[in-house]
């Protein structure tokens, strides 16, 4: 999978947006370093969120909110002092800076450097920001999606369509002299369907999301959304549970990247390794998978939910190769972990809002193409399952143990797909599953769903993907489990 960047654009510092100037920012940074901190930064954020829920043709809920403030961080080695203010007056920011400085005290006396505005690529340009799009323009998208879902199958009894959009502005200044800003659009359209057939009721859903403007939601996309939501629901009437036991598991291209994200990706975030809590803490440079397995975390895919022009520390983002042809090459680094390991940050410092300090986080996490085809993989399995879509799961980051619930999938018998399956758990260990990947297809793709990653109480938007691949054996919790 190739990720690309758009042309460089000169990004406005957005100082007027927050009502601050360079002199005021410099003064706050100086106050933050008054007790000898090694480094300080300010993270200004203005976020406006809107949502609409359409249930059976009626708007059941709608909301709009605005959040604005600044987070002030002081670092002394690995120690962090953090405070935030929803008041952007100079006096309030100076007070927050004193609080952060009192938590992280050091001996350094170097003053902040002069601020220099920095530009960056724009991975999510849009013709119109969501602040300029009225509800009257959004509502027809929901109504059309509902109509398409109802028309797709006579057994559909209930349709709920949910809409969310946001427009976020951030401005980051640090004591190294960097001043950088970003405008981050986001939207998501979700279709949930309930159907009744032969006295049985089934429900399922599908959604699309990304850093797009309203023009992205054309008729073709709405048709695909409604069609997938309905087809995923209707196939559950035919689905059954497979036998329980140790079975080969084929991970389908796209959405099954959630397993890669949760069971493997989190363990490669550098804070877990710096603290020695990840099973990967001693594996850099070691063979962890077959030669045809390459795992990447990148922020550079235009308009993806996990795309970022800059990270939340103001660092440039990049394509980070975590596993290269089976060998573990890198962790995902923020400023603190990069300093600890003596490397450059990977542009992976992320935070939920100005109320939170940044952490190493994933962006768009996926496995690259392998040498096989999907058909070759299916044909190689005498008896096993395909895991197609997942709803939720649990992971122990330290040990890498996981349990995932498969909502949709297929039974493989004699190298052929023979029946849909449902209500299946798969259980395993992330590093062990990585070693058991024996075939990888050439059909990798990112899933366009509205994935959100949680860590240490913070949620951030992400993307993930997979090619079709074969894990030689996982514990499958099916019938007689």
C-alpha positions as CSV (number, residue, x, y, z in Angstrom):
1,X,0.0,0.0,0.0
2,X,1.4,3.4,-1.0
3,X,0.8,6.4,1.1
4,X,1.3,9.8,-0.4
5,X,1.4,13.4,0.6
6,X,-0.2,16.4,-1.1
7,X,1.8,19.5,-2.1
8,X,3.3,21.6,0.6
9,X,1.2,24.4,1.8
10,X,2.0,27.3,4.1
11,X,-0.3,26.8,7.1
12,X,-1.5,29.8,9.0
13,X,-0.5,30.0,12.6
14,X,-4.1,30.6,13.6
15,X,-3.0,33.0,16.3
16,X,-6.0,35.3,15.6
17,X,-8.3,32.3,16.0
18,X,-7.2,32.0,19.6
19,X,-6.7,35.7,20.3
20,X,-3.0,35.2,21.2
21,X,0.2,36.8,19.8
22,X,3.8,35.7,19.7
23,X,4.8,37.9,22.6
24,X,2.1,36.5,24.9
25,X,3.0,32.9,23.9
26,X,6.7,33.5,24.6
27,X,5.8,34.9,28.0
28,X,3.8,31.9,28.9
29,X,6.6,29.6,27.8
30,X,9.0,31.5,29.9
31,X,6.8,31.1,32.9
32,X,6.5,27.4,32.3
33,X,10.3,27.1,32.4
34,X,10.7,29.3,35.4
35,X,11.6,26.4,37.6
36,X,14.2,24.9,35.3
37,X,12.3,22.6,33.0
38,X,14.1,21.1,30.0
39,X,11.3,21.8,27.6
40,X,7.8,23.3,27.5
41,X,5.0,23.5,24.9
42,X,1.5,25.0,24.6
43,X,-1.3,23.2,22.8
44,X,-4.2,25.4,21.8
45,X,-7.4,23.7,20.6
46,X,-10.8,24.9,19.3
47,X,-13.1,22.0,18.4
48,X,-16.7,22.2,17.2
49,X,-18.7,19.0,17.0
50,X,-22.2,18.3,15.5
51,X,-24.3,15.2,15.4
52,X,-27.7,14.1,14.1
53,X,-29.6,10.8,14.6
54,X,-32.4,9.8,12.2
55,X,-34.6,6.9,13.5
56,X,-37.3,5.7,11.2
57,X,-37.5,9.0,9.4
58,X,-37.6,11.1,12.5
59,X,-34.7,13.2,14.0
60,X,-34.5,11.7,17.4
61,X,-31.4,13.5,18.6
62,X,-29.2,16.4,17.5
63,X,-26.4,18.3,19.2
64,X,-23.7,20.8,18.7
65,X,-20.8,21.7,21.0
66,X,-17.8,23.9,21.1
67,X,-14.7,23.2,23.2
68,X,-11.7,25.6,23.5
69,X,-8.6,25.8,25.7
70,X,-4.9,25.4,26.0
71,X,-2.8,22.7,27.6
72,X,0.7,23.6,29.0
73,X,3.3,20.9,29.4
74,X,6.7,21.1,31.1
75,X,9.2,18.2,30.8
76,X,12.2,17.4,33.0
77,X,13.6,14.1,31.7
78,X,10.8,11.6,31.8
79,X,8.9,13.7,34.3
80,X,5.8,15.7,33.1
81,X,4.1,18.7,34.6
82,X,0.8,19.4,33.0
83,X,-2.0,22.0,33.4
84,X,-4.7,23.4,31.2
85,X,-7.0,26.4,31.0
86,X,-10.3,26.9,29.3
87,X,-9.6,30.7,29.7
88,X,-7.2,32.0,27.1
89,X,-6.5,35.3,28.8
90,X,-2.9,35.9,29.5
91,X,-3.3,35.9,33.3
92,X,-5.1,32.5,33.2
93,X,-2.5,31.0,30.9
94,X,0.3,32.3,33.2
95,X,-1.4,30.7,36.1
96,X,-1.6,27.3,34.4
97,X,2.0,27.6,33.3
98,X,3.0,28.1,37.0
99,X,1.1,25.0,38.0
100,X,2.8,22.9,35.3
101,X,6.2,24.4,36.3
102,X,5.7,23.5,39.9
103,X,5.1,19.8,39.1
104,X,8.2,19.4,36.9
105,X,11.2,21.2,38.4
106,X,14.7,21.1,37.0
107,X,18.0,22.9,36.9
108,X,18.2,24.1,33.3
109,X,18.2,27.9,32.8
110,X,18.0,28.2,29.0
111,X,15.2,30.6,27.9
112,X,12.7,29.7,25.1
113,X,13.9,30.3,21.6
114,X,12.2,32.9,19.3
115,X,9.1,31.5,17.7
116,X,9.3,30.6,14.0
117,X,6.1,29.6,12.1
118,X,6.5,26.2,10.3
119,X,4.5,25.0,7.3
120,X,3.6,21.5,6.5
121,X,1.8,19.3,3.8
122,X,-2.0,19.3,3.8
123,X,-3.3,15.8,3.7
124,X,-7.0,16.8,4.0
125,X,-7.8,19.9,2.0
126,X,-11.5,20.6,1.7
127,X,-13.6,23.0,-0.4
128,X,-15.7,23.9,2.6
129,X,-15.2,23.5,6.3
130,X,-17.9,21.8,8.4
131,X,-18.5,25.1,10.2
132,X,-19.9,26.4,6.9
133,X,-22.3,23.4,6.2
134,X,-25.8,23.9,7.6
135,X,-28.0,21.1,9.0
136,X,-30.3,21.5,6.0
137,X,-27.5,20.2,3.7
138,X,-26.7,17.2,5.9
139,X,-30.2,15.9,6.6
140,X,-30.8,14.8,3.0
141,X,-27.8,12.5,3.2
142,X,-29.3,10.7,6.2
143,X,-32.8,10.5,4.6
144,X,-31.4,9.1,1.4
145,X,-29.3,6.5,3.2
146,X,-32.4,5.4,5.1
147,X,-34.5,5.2,1.9
148,X,-31.8,3.1,0.2
149,X,-31.5,0.7,3.2
150,X,-35.3,0.2,3.3
151,X,-35.5,-0.4,-0.4
152,X,-32.7,-3.0,-0.3
153,X,-34.7,-5.8,1.4
154,X,-38.4,-6.2,2.3
155,X,-37.4,-7.7,5.7
156,X,-35.8,-4.5,7.0
157,X,-38.0,-3.3,9.9
158,X,-35.9,-0.5,11.4
159,X,-33.2,1.9,10.1
160,X,-31.2,4.3,12.2
161,X,-28.8,6.7,10.5
162,X,-26.3,8.6,12.5
163,X,-24.2,11.6,11.4
164,X,-21.2,13.3,13.1
165,X,-18.9,16.0,11.9
166,X,-16.2,18.1,13.5
167,X,-13.9,21.0,12.7
168,X,-10.8,21.3,14.9
169,X,-8.2,24.0,14.9
170,X,-4.9,23.5,16.8
171,X,-1.9,25.8,17.4
172,X,1.2,24.4,19.0
173,X,4.2,26.4,20.3
174,X,7.2,25.0,22.1
175,X,10.3,26.3,23.8
176,X,12.5,25.0,20.9
177,X,11.0,27.9,18.9
178,X,8.4,26.0,16.8
179,X,5.1,27.5,16.0
180,X,2.7,25.4,13.9
181,X,-1.0,25.0,13.4
182,X,-3.4,22.6,11.7
183,X,-7.1,22.5,10.7
184,X,-8.6,19.0,11.1
185,X,-11.9,18.1,9.6
186,X,-13.7,14.9,10.4
187,X,-17.0,13.3,9.5
188,X,-18.8,9.9,9.8
189,X,-22.1,8.5,8.5
190,X,-23.4,5.3,10.2
191,X,-26.3,3.1,9.1
192,X,-27.8,0.5,11.5
193,X,-30.3,-2.0,10.3
194,X,-32.8,-4.3,12.0
195,X,-34.5,-7.0,10.0
196,X,-37.1,-9.7,10.9
197,X,-37.5,-13.0,9.0
198,X,-39.3,-16.2,9.9
199,X,-39.8,-15.0,13.5
200,X,-36.1,-14.2,14.0
201,X,-34.6,-10.7,14.3
202,X,-31.1,-9.7,13.4
203,X,-29.2,-6.4,13.5
204,X,-26.0,-5.1,12.0
205,X,-24.4,-1.9,10.7
206,X,-21.8,-0.3,8.5
207,X,-20.2,3.2,8.5
208,X,-17.9,5.3,6.5
209,X,-15.6,8.1,7.9
210,X,-12.6,10.2,7.2
211,X,-11.3,13.8,7.0
212,X,-13.5,14.7,4.1
213,X,-15.9,17.5,3.1
214,X,-19.6,17.1,2.2
215,X,-18.8,16.4,-1.4
216,X,-17.4,13.0,-0.5
217,X,-20.8,11.8,0.4
218,X,-22.1,11.2,-3.1
219,X,-24.8,8.9,-4.3
220,X,-22.4,6.0,-5.0
221,X,-21.1,6.2,-1.4
222,X,-24.5,6.3,0.1
223,X,-25.6,3.3,-1.9
224,X,-22.6,1.3,-0.8
225,X,-23.2,2.2,2.8
226,X,-26.8,1.2,2.8
227,X,-26.1,-2.0,0.8
228,X,-23.4,-3.2,3.1
229,X,-25.4,-2.4,6.2
230,X,-28.3,-4.5,4.9
231,X,-26.3,-7.4,3.4
232,X,-24.3,-7.8,6.6
233,X,-27.6,-8.0,8.5
234,X,-29.5,-10.4,6.1
235,X,-26.6,-12.9,6.0
236,X,-26.9,-13.4,9.7
237,X,-30.2,-15.3,9.1
238,X,-28.2,-17.9,7.3
239,X,-25.1,-17.9,9.5
240,X,-24.2,-20.5,12.2
241,X,-21.5,-21.1,14.7
242,X,-18.6,-23.2,13.7
243,X,-17.1,-26.0,15.8
244,X,-14.9,-24.9,18.7
245,X,-11.2,-25.7,18.8
246,X,-7.8,-24.8,17.4
247,X,-8.4,-23.8,13.8
248,X,-6.7,-22.0,10.9
249,X,-8.1,-18.5,10.8
250,X,-8.1,-16.3,7.6
251,X,-8.2,-12.6,8.4
252,X,-10.1,-10.8,5.7
253,X,-8.7,-7.8,4.0
254,X,-9.7,-4.4,5.5
255,X,-11.7,-4.4,8.8
256,X,-9.8,-7.3,10.4
257,X,-7.0,-4.9,10.8
258,X,-8.5,-4.2,14.2
259,X,-6.7,-7.4,15.4
260,X,-3.4,-6.1,14.1
261,X,-4.1,-2.7,15.8
262,X,-5.1,-4.1,19.2
263,X,-3.1,-7.3,19.6
264,X,0.2,-6.1,18.0
265,X,0.2,-2.3,17.4
266,X,-0.3,-1.2,21.0
267,X,2.6,-3.3,22.1
268,X,4.8,-1.4,19.7
269,X,4.0,2.0,21.2
270,X,7.2,3.2,22.8
271,X,5.9,4.2,26.3
272,X,5.0,0.5,27.0
273,X,8.4,-0.5,25.9
274,X,10.3,2.3,27.7
275,X,8.5,1.1,30.9
276,X,9.2,-2.5,30.2
277,X,5.6,-3.5,30.2
278,X,5.3,-4.6,26.5
279,X,6.3,-8.1,25.4
280,X,8.2,-6.3,22.5
281,X,10.5,-4.4,24.9
282,X,13.5,-6.6,24.1
283,X,12.7,-7.5,20.5
284,X,14.1,-4.6,18.4
285,X,16.2,-6.1,15.6
286,X,14.8,-9.5,16.2
287,X,12.9,-11.8,13.9
288,X,9.2,-11.7,14.9
289,X,7.4,-12.9,11.7
290,X,7.9,-14.5,8.3
291,X,10.0,-12.7,5.7
292,X,6.8,-11.6,3.8
293,X,5.3,-9.7,6.8
294,X,5.8,-6.0,6.9
295,X,3.8,-3.8,9.3
296,X,3.5,-0.1,9.0
297,X,2.0,2.8,10.9
298,X,1.6,5.9,8.8
299,X,-0.1,9.3,9.1
300,X,0.4,10.1,5.5
301,X,-2.7,8.6,3.8
302,X,-4.7,11.6,2.5
303,X,-8.2,12.1,4.1
304,X,-8.0,8.9,6.2
305,X,-9.4,9.1,9.7
306,X,-5.9,8.4,11.1
307,X,-4.2,11.0,8.8
308,X,-2.3,13.9,10.4
309,X,-0.4,16.8,9.0
310,X,1.5,17.2,12.3
311,X,1.2,15.3,15.5
312,X,0.0,16.8,18.8
313,X,3.5,17.8,19.8
314,X,3.9,19.8,16.5
315,X,6.3,17.2,15.0
316,X,6.2,16.3,11.3
317,X,4.4,13.0,10.7
318,X,5.8,10.0,8.7
319,X,5.5,6.5,7.6
320,X,7.0,4.3,10.3
321,X,7.9,0.7,9.5
322,X,7.4,-1.3,12.7
323,X,8.2,-4.8,11.2
324,X,10.3,-4.9,8.0
325,X,10.3,-8.3,6.2
326,X,9.7,-10.1,9.5
327,X,12.2,-8.1,11.6
328,X,11.1,-5.6,14.2
329,X,12.6,-2.2,13.4
330,X,11.0,0.6,15.4
331,X,8.6,1.6,18.0
332,X,6.1,4.5,17.8
333,X,7.7,7.5,19.5
334,X,6.6,10.7,21.1
335,X,9.1,13.3,22.3
336,X,9.7,11.6,25.7
337,X,10.3,8.1,24.4
338,X,12.4,9.4,21.5
339,X,14.7,11.2,23.9
340,X,14.9,8.0,26.0
341,X,15.9,5.8,23.1
342,X,18.1,8.5,21.4
343,X,16.1,8.6,18.2
344,X,13.8,11.1,16.4
345,X,10.1,11.3,17.2
346,X,8.0,9.4,14.7
347,X,5.2,12.0,14.7
348,X,3.2,9.7,16.9
349,X,2.5,12.0,19.9
350,X,-1.3,12.3,20.2
351,X,-3.8,13.5,22.7
352,X,-7.6,13.5,23.0
353,X,-7.8,17.3,23.7
354,X,-6.0,20.2,25.4
355,X,-6.9,18.6,28.7
356,X,-4.5,15.7,28.1
357,X,-0.8,15.2,27.8
358,X,0.3,13.5,24.6
359,X,1.2,9.8,24.4
360,X,2.7,7.6,21.7
361,X,-0.3,6.5,19.6
362,X,-1.1,4.7,16.3
363,X,-2.4,6.5,13.3
364,X,-3.1,4.3,10.2
365,X,-1.8,0.8,11.1
366,X,-1.7,-1.9,8.5
367,X,0.2,-4.8,7.0
368,X,1.6,-4.5,3.5
369,X,1.0,-6.8,0.6
370,X,2.4,-10.3,0.6
371,X,3.3,-12.8,-2.2
372,X,0.0,-14.8,-2.2
373,X,-3.5,-14.3,-3.5
374,X,-6.7,-14.5,-1.5
375,X,-7.8,-17.5,-3.5
376,X,-4.6,-19.3,-2.8
377,X,-5.0,-18.7,0.9
378,X,-8.6,-20.0,1.0
379,X,-7.7,-23.1,-1.1
380,X,-4.9,-23.9,1.3
381,X,-7.2,-24.4,4.3
382,X,-8.9,-27.8,4.7
383,X,-11.0,-26.7,7.6
384,X,-11.1,-23.3,9.3
385,X,-12.8,-19.9,9.3
386,X,-12.6,-16.5,7.7
387,X,-12.9,-13.6,10.2
388,X,-14.5,-10.8,8.2
389,X,-15.8,-8.1,10.7
390,X,-15.2,-7.6,14.4
391,X,-17.3,-5.8,17.0
392,X,-15.2,-5.7,20.1
393,X,-12.4,-7.4,22.0
394,X,-10.0,-7.3,24.9
395,X,-6.2,-7.2,24.9
396,X,-3.6,-7.3,27.6
397,X,-0.9,-5.0,26.3
398,X,1.9,-6.4,28.4
399,X,1.5,-10.1,27.5
400,X,-0.3,-9.5,24.2
401,X,-3.1,-11.9,25.0
402,X,-6.4,-11.1,23.2
403,X,-10.0,-12.1,22.7
404,X,-12.0,-10.8,19.7
405,X,-15.7,-11.2,18.8
406,X,-16.4,-11.9,15.1
407,X,-19.7,-10.5,13.9
408,X,-19.4,-11.8,10.3
409,X,-17.3,-14.5,8.8
410,X,-17.2,-17.7,6.8
411,X,-16.6,-21.4,7.3
412,X,-13.9,-23.0,5.1
413,X,-14.3,-26.6,4.1
414,X,-12.0,-28.4,1.6
415,X,-10.5,-25.1,0.5
416,X,-13.9,-23.5,-0.2
417,X,-16.2,-21.0,1.5
418,X,-19.2,-23.1,2.5
419,X,-21.4,-21.2,5.0
420,X,-21.6,-17.8,6.8
421,X,-20.8,-17.9,10.5
422,X,-21.6,-15.6,13.4
423,X,-21.2,-15.2,17.2
424,X,-17.6,-16.5,17.2
425,X,-14.7,-15.6,19.6
426,X,-11.1,-16.0,18.6
427,X,-8.5,-16.2,21.4
428,X,-4.7,-15.9,21.1
429,X,-1.5,-14.0,21.8
430,X,-0.4,-11.1,19.6
431,X,3.3,-12.0,19.2
432,X,2.4,-15.7,18.8
433,X,-0.2,-14.9,16.2
434,X,2.3,-12.8,14.3
435,X,4.7,-15.7,14.2
436,X,1.9,-18.0,13.0
437,X,1.1,-15.9,9.9
438,X,2.0,-18.3,7.1
439,X,0.5,-16.6,4.1
440,X,-0.2,-13.0,3.2
441,X,-2.2,-11.9,0.1
442,X,-1.6,-9.0,-2.3
443,X,-5.0,-7.2,-1.6
444,X,-4.2,-4.9,1.4
445,X,-6.6,-2.1,2.0
446,X,-7.5,0.4,4.8
447,X,-10.9,0.1,6.3
448,X,-12.9,3.4,6.0
449,X,-14.9,2.9,9.2
450,X,-15.0,5.3,12.1
451,X,-12.4,3.6,14.3
452,X,-11.6,5.2,17.6
453,X,-8.7,4.0,19.8
454,X,-8.7,4.2,23.6
455,X,-5.6,4.4,25.8
456,X,-5.1,5.7,29.3
457,X,-8.5,7.3,29.2
458,X,-7.9,9.1,26.0
459,X,-9.7,8.5,22.6
460,X,-8.3,9.4,19.2
461,X,-9.4,8.6,15.7
462,X,-7.4,6.0,13.8
463,X,-7.4,3.9,10.6
464,X,-6.4,0.3,10.2
465,X,-6.2,-2.3,7.5
466,X,-4.9,-5.7,6.4
467,X,-4.4,-7.9,3.3
468,X,-6.0,-11.3,3.5
469,X,-3.7,-13.4,5.6
470,X,-3.6,-16.9,7.2
471,X,-2.9,-17.5,10.8
472,X,-2.1,-21.2,11.0
473,X,-3.9,-21.7,14.4
474,X,-6.0,-19.8,16.9
475,X,-8.5,-20.9,19.5
476,X,-12.0,-20.5,18.1
477,X,-14.9,-20.4,20.5
478,X,-17.8,-21.8,18.6
479,X,-20.3,-24.6,19.2
480,X,-19.5,-26.8,22.2
481,X,-17.1,-24.2,23.4
